Amino acid sequence: MKALINNWRFVIILSLTLGLAPFVPEPHIWGKIKWIAGGAKGMAALDWFDFVYHAIPWVLLIRLSILKLTGKLPKELASQPKAKGLV
């Protein structure tokens, strides 16, 4: 699990898919952020859960970026492992 949340490819793909879905008319997370910035009036528990669900990939991406910039990301996790064939 730790290797998965420290994998750049996985976190970026997760951010661009789950973090932005649905894409039309605007990314869902962006709509939730605007709703919260506007006072979060009328937000139910399900809306808050939905916000957290779509925000987790972005939190992982920010976390991974900070670890990389501060040099605290272990070297074996910082480099991407080579894909091995299924044998």
N, CA, C and O atoms as CSV, one atom per row, in Angstrom:
chain,resi,resn,atom,element,x,y,z
A,1,MET,N,N,0.817,-1.191,0.000
A,1,MET,CA,C,0.000,0.000,0.000
A,1,MET,C,C,0.860,1.255,0.000
A,1,MET,O,O,0.571,2.214,-0.715
A,2,LYS,N,N,1.931,1.244,0.813
A,2,LYS,CA,C,2.793,2.416,0.898
A,2,LYS,C,C,3.457,2.703,-0.443
A,2,LYS,O,O,3.601,3.859,-0.840
A,3,ALA,N,N,3.860,1.641,-1.137
A,3,ALA,CA,C,4.479,1.839,-2.440
A,3,ALA,C,C,3.467,2.394,-3.439
A,3,ALA,O,O,3.835,3.150,-4.338
A,4,LEU,N,N,2.209,2.029,-3.288
A,4,LEU,CA,C,1.179,2.490,-4.213
A,4,LEU,C,C,0.887,3.973,-4.050
A,4,LEU,O,O,0.757,4.686,-5.045
A,5,ILE,N,N,0.780,4.454,-2.813
A,5,ILE,CA,C,0.487,5.883,-2.628
A,5,ILE,C,C,1.715,6.757,-2.841
A,5,ILE,O,O,1.599,7.982,-2.857
A,6,ASN,N,N,2.884,6.156,-3.005
A,6,ASN,CA,C,4.094,6.896,-3.315
A,6,ASN,C,C,4.501,6.735,-4.778
A,6,ASN,O,O,5.584,7.163,-5.176
A,7,ASN,N,N,3.637,6.123,-5.569
A,7,ASN,CA,C,3.899,5.920,-6.988
A,7,ASN,C,C,3.344,7.114,-7.758
A,7,ASN,O,O,2.136,7.351,-7.771
A,8,TRP,N,N,4.244,7.865,-8.401
A,8,TRP,CA,C,3.851,9.080,-9.115
A,8,TRP,C,C,2.780,8.806,-10.162
A,8,TRP,O,O,1.782,9.523,-10.236
A,9,ARG,N,N,2.986,7.768,-10.975
A,9,ARG,CA,C,2.031,7.480,-12.052
A,9,ARG,C,C,0.638,7.212,-11.497
A,9,ARG,O,O,-0.354,7.742,-11.998
A,10,PHE,N,N,0.574,6.389,-10.462
A,10,PHE,CA,C,-0.707,6.042,-9.870
A,10,PHE,C,C,-1.408,7.272,-9.311
A,10,PHE,O,O,-2.601,7.465,-9.544
A,11,VAL,N,N,-0.682,8.098,-8.579
A,11,VAL,CA,C,-1.283,9.276,-7.938
A,11,VAL,C,C,-1.723,10.300,-8.983
A,11,VAL,O,O,-2.781,10.909,-8.824
A,12,ILE,N,N,-0.958,10.505,-10.030
A,12,ILE,CA,C,-1.335,11.455,-11.077
A,12,ILE,C,C,-2.563,10.972,-11.837
A,12,ILE,O,O,-3.481,11.749,-12.099
A,13,ILE,N,N,-2.581,9.694,-12.191
A,13,ILE,CA,C,-3.751,9.144,-12.892
A,13,ILE,C,C,-4.987,9.218,-12.002
A,13,ILE,O,O,-6.078,9.544,-12.469
A,14,LEU,N,N,-4.810,8.915,-10.726
A,14,LEU,CA,C,-5.920,8.997,-9.776
A,14,LEU,C,C,-6.443,10.431,-9.671
A,14,LEU,O,O,-7.653,10.651,-9.619
A,15,SER,N,N,-5.538,11.394,-9.640
A,15,SER,CA,C,-5.943,12.803,-9.544
A,15,SER,C,C,-6.688,13.263,-10.796
A,15,SER,O,O,-7.670,14.000,-10.705
A,16,LEU,N,N,-6.221,12.830,-11.950
A,16,LEU,CA,C,-6.840,13.279,-13.194
A,16,LEU,C,C,-8.153,12.572,-13.500
A,16,LEU,O,O,-8.972,13.101,-14.251
A,17,THR,N,N,-8.370,11.393,-12.938
A,17,THR,CA,C,-9.616,10.676,-13.198
A,17,THR,C,C,-10.596,10.873,-12.042
A,17,THR,O,O,-11.575,11.606,-12.181
A,18,LEU,N,N,-10.346,10.237,-10.925
A,18,LEU,CA,C,-11.252,10.315,-9.782
A,18,LEU,C,C,-11.298,11.725,-9.205
A,18,LEU,O,O,-12.348,12.186,-8.757
A,19,GLY,N,N,-10.166,12.401,-9.217
A,19,GLY,CA,C,-10.113,13.739,-8.642
A,19,GLY,C,C,-10.880,14.785,-9.427
A,19,GLY,O,O,-11.311,15.788,-8.858
A,20,LEU,N,N,-11.060,14.573,-10.717
A,20,LEU,CA,C,-11.764,15.553,-11.544
A,20,LEU,C,C,-13.130,15.087,-12.033
A,20,LEU,O,O,-13.919,15.908,-12.500
A,21,ALA,N,N,-13.432,13.801,-11.941
A,21,ALA,CA,C,-14.676,13.259,-12.488
A,21,ALA,C,C,-15.877,13.778,-11.723
A,21,ALA,O,O,-15.750,14.004,-10.519
A,22,PRO,N,N,-17.012,13.980,-12.325
A,22,PRO,CA,C,-17.262,14.099,-13.763
A,22,PRO,C,C,-16.699,15.416,-14.301
A,22,PRO,O,O,-16.607,16.410,-13.580
A,23,PHE,N,N,-16.337,15.402,-15.549
A,23,PHE,CA,C,-15.600,16.512,-16.143
A,23,PHE,C,C,-16.495,17.630,-16.674
A,23,PHE,O,O,-16.057,18.777,-16.763
A,24,VAL,N,N,-17.741,17.315,-17.027
A,24,VAL,CA,C,-18.626,18.273,-17.681
A,24,VAL,C,C,-19.792,18.574,-16.757
A,24,VAL,O,O,-20.324,17.616,-16.195
A,25,PRO,N,N,-20.232,19.760,-16.546
A,25,PRO,CA,C,-19.812,21.017,-17.157
A,25,PRO,C,C,-18.549,21.599,-16.517
A,25,PRO,O,O,-17.892,22.449,-17.118
A,26,GLU,N,N,-18.200,21.150,-15.296
A,26,GLU,CA,C,-16.951,21.563,-14.655
A,26,GLU,C,C,-16.520,20.403,-13.770
A,26,GLU,O,O,-17.357,19.592,-13.374
A,27,PRO,N,N,-15.240,20.306,-13.453
A,27,PRO,CA,C,-14.806,19.225,-12.553
A,27,PRO,C,C,-15.588,19.266,-11.240
A,27,PRO,O,O,-15.798,20.331,-10.660
A,28,HIS,N,N,-16.005,18.110,-10.794
A,28,HIS,CA,C,-16.865,17.992,-9.621
A,28,HIS,C,C,-16.215,18.607,-8.378
A,28,HIS,O,O,-16.878,19.287,-7.595
A,29,ILE,N,N,-14.931,18.367,-8.208
A,29,ILE,CA,C,-14.231,18.887,-7.025
A,29,ILE,C,C,-14.234,20.415,-7.041
A,29,ILE,O,O,-14.330,21.051,-5.992
A,30,TRP,N,N,-14.129,20.999,-8.231
A,30,TRP,CA,C,-14.143,22.454,-8.346
A,30,TRP,C,C,-15.498,23.013,-7.912
A,30,TRP,O,O,-15.560,24.041,-7.237
A,31,GLY,N,N,-16.573,22.341,-8.294
A,31,GLY,CA,C,-17.901,22.758,-7.872
A,31,GLY,C,C,-18.069,22.668,-6.363
A,31,GLY,O,O,-18.679,23.543,-5.749
A,32,LYS,N,N,-17.521,21.596,-5.758
A,32,LYS,CA,C,-17.608,21.441,-4.305
A,32,LYS,C,C,-16.792,22.520,-3.588
A,32,LYS,O,O,-17.230,23.056,-2.570
A,33,ILE,N,N,-15.616,22.835,-4.112
A,33,ILE,CA,C,-14.779,23.878,-3.505
A,33,ILE,C,C,-15.499,25.226,-3.558
A,33,ILE,O,O,-15.485,25.976,-2.583
A,34,LYS,N,N,-16.126,25.533,-4.692
A,34,LYS,CA,C,-16.874,26.790,-4.809
A,34,LYS,C,C,-18.048,26.810,-3.835
A,34,LYS,O,O,-18.362,27.848,-3.252
A,35,TRP,N,N,-18.691,25.663,-3.664
A,35,TRP,CA,C,-19.828,25.566,-2.746
A,35,TRP,C,C,-19.371,25.811,-1.306
A,35,TRP,O,O,-20.028,26.530,-0.554
A,36,ILE,N,N,-18.244,25.209,-0.930
A,36,ILE,CA,C,-17.705,25.401,0.420
A,36,ILE,C,C,-17.244,26.842,0.616
A,36,ILE,O,O,-17.484,27.440,1.665
A,37,ALA,N,N,-16.580,27.397,-0.400
A,37,ALA,CA,C,-16.122,28.788,-0.311
A,37,ALA,C,C,-17.295,29.760,-0.201
A,37,ALA,O,O,-17.154,30.850,0.353
A,38,GLY,N,N,-18.444,29.365,-0.726
A,38,GLY,CA,C,-19.635,30.205,-0.654
A,38,GLY,C,C,-20.418,30.050,0.640
A,38,GLY,O,O,-21.503,30.613,0.786
A,39,GLY,N,N,-19.871,29.292,1.572
A,39,GLY,CA,C,-20.533,29.149,2.868
A,39,GLY,C,C,-21.064,27.755,3.152
A,39,GLY,O,O,-21.509,27.483,4.266
A,40,ALA,N,N,-21.028,26.875,2.174
A,40,ALA,CA,C,-21.472,25.483,2.324
A,40,ALA,C,C,-22.920,25.391,2.792
A,40,ALA,O,O,-23.283,24.459,3.508
A,41,LYS,N,N,-23.736,26.339,2.397
A,41,LYS,CA,C,-25.145,26.319,2.793
A,41,LYS,C,C,-25.860,25.187,2.063
A,41,LYS,O,O,-25.796,25.078,0.838
A,42,GLY,N,N,-26.532,24.361,2.829
A,42,GLY,CA,C,-27.287,23.265,2.247
A,42,GLY,C,C,-26.489,21.995,2.009
A,42,GLY,O,O,-27.017,21.033,1.451
A,43,MET,N,N,-25.238,21.972,2.417
A,43,MET,CA,C,-24.425,20.762,2.224
A,43,MET,C,C,-24.807,19.722,3.269
A,43,MET,O,O,-24.789,19.991,4.470
A,44,ALA,N,N,-25.149,18.540,2.794
A,44,ALA,CA,C,-25.491,17.433,3.677
A,44,ALA,C,C,-24.239,16.591,3.918
A,44,ALA,O,O,-23.187,16.848,3.334
A,45,ALA,N,N,-24.361,15.598,4.770
A,45,ALA,CA,C,-23.232,14.716,5.085
A,45,ALA,C,C,-22.715,14.017,3.832
A,45,ALA,O,O,-21.510,13.826,3.669
A,46,LEU,N,N,-23.635,13.637,2.951
A,46,LEU,CA,C,-23.228,12.971,1.711
A,46,LEU,C,C,-22.386,13.897,0.837
A,46,LEU,O,O,-21.454,13.437,0.178
A,47,ASP,N,N,-22.693,15.172,0.819
A,47,ASP,CA,C,-21.910,16.141,0.043
A,47,ASP,C,C,-20.500,16.280,0.603
A,47,ASP,O,O,-19.537,16.387,-0.157
A,48,TRP,N,N,-20.375,16.280,1.923
A,48,TRP,CA,C,-19.051,16.354,2.540
A,48,TRP,C,C,-18.250,15.094,2.238
A,48,TRP,O,O,-17.059,15.176,1.939
A,49,PHE,N,N,-18.891,13.931,2.314
A,49,PHE,CA,C,-18.214,12.674,1.976
A,49,PHE,C,C,-17.764,12.709,0.526
A,49,PHE,O,O,-16.647,12.295,0.215
A,50,ASP,N,N,-18.617,13.197,-0.360
A,50,ASP,CA,C,-18.285,13.288,-1.780
A,50,ASP,C,C,-17.092,14.215,-2.001
A,50,ASP,O,O,-16.221,13.925,-2.821
A,51,PHE,N,N,-17.056,15.323,-1.274
A,51,PHE,CA,C,-15.921,16.246,-1.370
A,51,PHE,C,C,-14.618,15.558,-0.948
A,51,PHE,O,O,-13.602,15.659,-1.636
A,52,VAL,N,N,-14.662,14.864,0.183
A,52,VAL,CA,C,-13.464,14.159,0.678
A,52,VAL,C,C,-13.036,13.082,-0.321
A,52,VAL,O,O,-11.846,12.916,-0.586
A,53,TYR,N,N,-14.000,12.357,-0.868
A,53,TYR,CA,C,-13.728,11.286,-1.830
A,53,TYR,C,C,-13.000,11.823,-3.068
A,53,TYR,O,O,-12.056,11.200,-3.554
A,54,HIS,N,N,-13.435,12.966,-3.571
A,54,HIS,CA,C,-12.794,13.546,-4.754
A,54,HIS,C,C,-11.511,14.309,-4.412
A,54,HIS,O,O,-10.691,14.556,-5.297
A,55,ALA,N,N,-11.326,14.685,-3.144
A,55,ALA,CA,C,-10.147,15.445,-2.738
A,55,ALA,C,C,-8.959,14.551,-2.378
A,55,ALA,O,O,-7.817,15.004,-2.449
A,56,ILE,N,N,-9.195,13.306,-1.997
A,56,ILE,CA,C,-8.104,12.415,-1.566
A,56,ILE,C,C,-6.989,12.306,-2.610
A,56,ILE,O,O,-5.822,12.403,-2.232
A,57,PRO,N,N,-7.281,12.109,-3.907
A,57,PRO,CA,C,-6.183,12.041,-4.873
A,57,PRO,C,C,-5.317,13.300,-4.904
A,57,PRO,O,O,-4.101,13.220,-5.075
A,58,TRP,N,N,-5.954,14.468,-4.738
A,58,TRP,CA,C,-5.203,15.732,-4.744
A,58,TRP,C,C,-4.355,15.876,-3.492
A,58,TRP,O,O,-3.243,16.402,-3.546
A,59,VAL,N,N,-4.875,15.413,-2.372
A,59,VAL,CA,C,-4.099,15.436,-1.124
A,59,VAL,C,C,-2.879,14.528,-1.270
A,59,VAL,O,O,-1.783,14.888,-0.840
A,60,LEU,N,N,-3.064,13.357,-1.872
A,60,LEU,CA,C,-1.929,12.445,-2.093
A,60,LEU,C,C,-0.889,13.066,-3.021
A,60,LEU,O,O,0.313,12.921,-2.799
A,61,LEU,N,N,-1.357,13.762,-4.068
A,61,LEU,CA,C,-0.431,14.400,-5.006
A,61,LEU,C,C,0.351,15.529,-4.334
A,61,LEU,O,O,1.558,15.655,-4.541
A,62,ILE,N,N,-0.322,16.341,-3.539
A,62,ILE,CA,C,0.351,17.417,-2.815
A,62,ILE,C,C,1.340,16.840,-1.817
A,62,ILE,O,O,2.462,17.332,-1.697
A,63,ARG,N,N,0.927,15.790,-1.093
A,63,ARG,CA,C,1.806,15.126,-0.126
A,63,ARG,C,C,3.064,14.575,-0.805
A,63,ARG,O,O,4.178,14.760,-0.313
A,64,LEU,N,N,2.872,13.903,-1.927
A,64,LEU,CA,C,3.999,13.324,-2.653
A,64,LEU,C,C,4.928,14.411,-3.179
A,64,LEU,O,O,6.147,14.241,-3.165
A,65,SER,N,N,4.368,15.523,-3.641
A,65,SER,CA,C,5.182,16.639,-4.130
A,65,SER,C,C,6.010,17.248,-3.002
A,65,SER,O,O,7.191,17.546,-3.186
A,66,ILE,N,N,5.395,17.432,-1.841
A,66,ILE,CA,C,6.121,18.000,-0.695
A,66,ILE,C,C,7.236,17.063,-0.251
A,66,ILE,O,O,8.345,17.511,0.039
A,67,LEU,N,N,6.948,15.753,-0.195
A,67,LEU,CA,C,7.986,14.789,0.187
A,67,LEU,C,C,9.154,14.812,-0.797
A,67,LEU,O,O,10.313,14.711,-0.397
A,68,LYS,N,N,8.842,14.943,-2.078
A,68,LYS,CA,C,9.893,14.981,-3.103
A,68,LYS,C,C,10.714,16.269,-2.983
A,68,LYS,O,O,11.942,16.233,-3.066
A,69,LEU,N,N,10.040,17.400,-2.789
A,69,LEU,CA,C,10.741,18.681,-2.707
A,69,LEU,C,C,11.603,18.808,-1.451
A,69,LEU,O,O,12.654,19.448,-1.478
A,70,THR,N,N,11.163,18.205,-0.364
A,70,THR,CA,C,11.932,18.279,0.877
A,70,THR,C,C,12.979,17.180,0.978
A,70,THR,O,O,13.793,17.177,1.901
A,71,GLY,N,N,12.961,16.254,0.038
A,71,GLY,CA,C,13.946,15.175,0.046
A,71,GLY,C,C,13.637,14.070,1.044
A,71,GLY,O,O,14.510,13.263,1.364
A,72,LYS,N,N,12.416,14.026,1.535
A,72,LYS,CA,C,12.048,13.018,2.528
A,72,LYS,C,C,11.449,11.763,1.904
A,72,LYS,O,O,11.128,10.809,2.614
A,73,LEU,N,N,11.297,11.757,0.586
A,73,LEU,CA,C,10.792,10.573,-0.101
A,73,LEU,C,C,11.937,9.586,-0.253
A,73,LEU,O,O,12.947,9.920,-0.873
A,74,PRO,N,N,11.813,8.378,0.295
A,74,PRO,CA,C,12.907,7.402,0.180
A,74,PRO,C,C,13.283,7.170,-1.275
A,74,PRO,O,O,12.423,7.145,-2.155
A,75,LYS,N,N,14.571,7.001,-1.517
A,75,LYS,CA,C,15.067,6.871,-2.889
A,75,LYS,C,C,14.450,5.699,-3.629
A,75,LYS,O,O,14.173,5.801,-4.824
A,76,GLU,N,N,14.228,4.581,-2.936
A,76,GLU,CA,C,13.646,3.427,-3.625
A,76,GLU,C,C,12.195,3.679,-4.014
A,76,GLU,O,O,11.682,3.026,-4.923
A,77,LEU,N,N,11.518,4.623,-3.338
A,77,LEU,CA,C,10.155,4.964,-3.703
A,77,LEU,C,C,10.110,6.128,-4.681
A,77,LEU,O,O,9.134,6.284,-5.414
A,78,ALA,N,N,11.150,6.939,-4.697
A,78,ALA,CA,C,11.181,8.104,-5.580
A,78,ALA,C,C,11.341,7.700,-7.043
A,78,ALA,O,O,10.801,8.354,-7.936
A,79,SER,N,N,12.078,6.629,-7.283
A,79,SER,CA,C,12.257,6.176,-8.658
A,79,SER,C,C,11.129,5.218,-9.010
A,79,SER,O,O,10.674,4.435,-8.176
A,80,GLN,N,N,10.690,5.293,-10.251
A,80,GLN,CA,C,9.607,4.436,-10.689
A,80,GLN,C,C,10.145,3.042,-10.995
A,80,GLN,O,O,11.136,2.913,-11.715
A,81,PRO,N,N,9.515,1.999,-10.463
A,81,PRO,CA,C,9.968,0.652,-10.770
A,81,PRO,C,C,9.675,0.320,-12.231
A,81,PRO,O,O,8.672,0.764,-12.791
A,82,LYS,N,N,10.536,-0.446,-12.824
A,82,LYS,CA,C,10.361,-0.862,-14.197
A,82,LYS,C,C,9.250,-1.913,-14.265
A,82,LYS,O,O,9.141,-2.777,-13.396
A,83,ALA,N,N,8.443,-1.823,-15.294
A,83,ALA,CA,C,7.360,-2.801,-15.471
A,83,ALA,C,C,7.967,-4.144,-15.874
A,83,ALA,O,O,8.793,-4.228,-16.782
A,84,LYS,N,N,7.541,-5.168,-15.185
A,84,LYS,CA,C,8.036,-6.514,-15.492
A,84,LYS,C,C,6.948,-7.266,-16.230
A,84,LYS,O,O,5.761,-7.109,-15.946
A,85,GLY,N,N,7.366,-8.078,-17.174
A,85,GLY,CA,C,6.406,-8.875,-17.928
A,85,GLY,C,C,5.768,-9.935,-17.046
A,85,GLY,O,O,6.359,-10.401,-16.071
A,86,LEU,N,N,4.565,-10.298,-17.407
A,86,LEU,CA,C,3.868,-11.342,-16.682
A,86,LEU,C,C,4.326,-12.688,-17.222
A,86,LEU,O,O,4.021,-13.050,-18.358
A,87,VAL,N,N,5.050,-13.411,-16.410
A,87,VAL,CA,C,5.569,-14.714,-16.841
A,87,VAL,C,C,5.037,-15.786,-15.940
A,87,VAL,O,O,5.351,-16.962,-16.127
